[in-house]
Amino acid sequence: MANPLQFMQQVRTEVGKVVWPTRREVFLTSIMVLAMATLTAIFFFLVDLLIRQGLQAVLGLFG
């Protein structure tokens, strides 16, 4: 087991190897996540609407 000083040096070395995304990459990725979340929400809203309409039609036949 490494002592705390060696551990911190190893952590600094590993953090130095990290490739951080550019501001543009973060922006574009965020826009894509928001777009996909919006499309998913719209899809599930439409599916819910279709199922609700179908159930109301079926239950209306028996009511």
Secondary structure by P-SEA (a helix, b strand, c coil): cccaaaaaaaaaaaaaacccccaaaaaaaaaaaaaaaaaaaaaaaaaaaaaaaaaaaaaaaac
